[in-house]
């Protein structure tokens, strides 16, 4: 946000750890002596300060709402470190031409090439920042 003031991170889907807690009937604050371990920002300097830090948790969206949300984005960021298959959330972004910055792990199931022609591959923080700034600050950067 220092390089792109006003930038917001919009997160779609259940927050990490929500499904297991709901199945056990637990709330976030009931997570034992280790403190709350839930939500998108747990364990980061943004925990408890998500909104003021530019992080919006949208929850689950219908297909229509997801399309409207996704097509309003300037980029999709996919920092997946472990994969069990195709991340189907990538398919609409690819279909609707939303620029994508993702890890090689997320790119592999769809055979997305590392040449930057379809998406930008980033496997560390510096590469994510560099590629995302490129997409956001250089309007001529559009991926096919």
N, C-alpha and C positions, 0 to 999 in steps of 0.2 A: 504494500500500500504506500510505501514511501516513494516508489517510482511511479505508481499509478494511483493518485489520490481518489478516494471514493470507490475504489474497487471493492466488490463484495464477493464472498465465496458462498454460493448457494448449493446446499447439500440436499439431495433427494433420497428418500428411502428411510427405513427404520434406523434409528441411531444405533451405533454399536452397543451390543449387550442388552438391547431392549427386549428382544424375543425371549431369551432365556429367563430374564427377570420376570416377564409377564407370565410365563409358564409356571414359575415358582410362586407367583403372587407377591413378589417383592417389588418395592419401590427403589429408586436410586439411592436414597439415604440409608437404606437397610442393608447395605452391602458389606457388613462386617467391620472389623477394626481398621482395615486398610483405607477407609474413606470411600467416597463415591467413585465407582469405576464404571461410568456409563456416560453416554453422550459423545458427540463428535470431538470435543476438545479435552476430554479427561486426560490428565497427565501432561498437559501443555500449559504454557503461560497464559493461554486464552481461556482456560476453564473458568466458568462463572462470569466471563466477560465476553461471551460470544458476540452478542449484538453490537456492542460498542467496538469490537475488534473487526467488524465487517463479516461476521459469519451468520448466515441465515439457515436454520434447519427447517426444511419445508415438509418433512415427513413423506408419507406415501402419496403419490399423485395419480389421478386417473390418466388414461392414455391421452385424452384431449388436453388436460391440464399440463401433462408432461411435454406434449408437443409445443404448446404455447410457451412454456418455460424454456425449453431447450432452444427453440428458435430465437429467443431473446438474448441468449448468451453470446458473448464474444469469443468464448473458448470453452471446451470441456476438458477438465483435468482428471486423469485416471491414474492415481498413484498405487495401483495394485501391486503387492509384493509377492503374493502367492495366488495361484489360479487353479481351479478345478475344471476349467473348460472355457467356453466362449462367454465373454461378458456381453450379453445381449443388449445392454444399455448403450453400447458403442454403435450398434446398427442404425438407430434413428439419427444419431449425430452424423454418421457417415452419409446416410441418405439425404439429410437436409443441409449438408455442407457446413456444419459447425466445425471450426478448427479444433483439433484434438491434440493434447499433450499427454502422453501416456508412457508407462514403463514398457520395457521389452517383454516382460512377463505378460502384460495385458495385450500386447500386440501379437504375440506368437500364435494364439489359437486362430486368429483371423488372417494370419500370414501377411500382416501389414509390414511393408518393406521399411528398412531403416534409412532410406534415402531422403526422407522428408517429403515425398510426393503425395502421401496420403495423410500422414500424421507426423508429429514430431516426437521422437523417442527421448525420454529422460530417465535415467536410472539413479540420479542423486539430486540433492536439493539444488545445487548450483545449476544443473542442466534444466531442472523444472523452472527455476526463476528466469534463466536466460531465454528459454523457448517461450515461456508465457509472456514475458516482456516483449519479445519479438512479435508475437501474434497481436498483442494489445496495442503496441506503440508504432508498429509499421503497417499502416493500412493496406499496403500493396501485398502483404503476406496473406495469401489465401491458398488453401490446399485443395486439391481436386478430389 
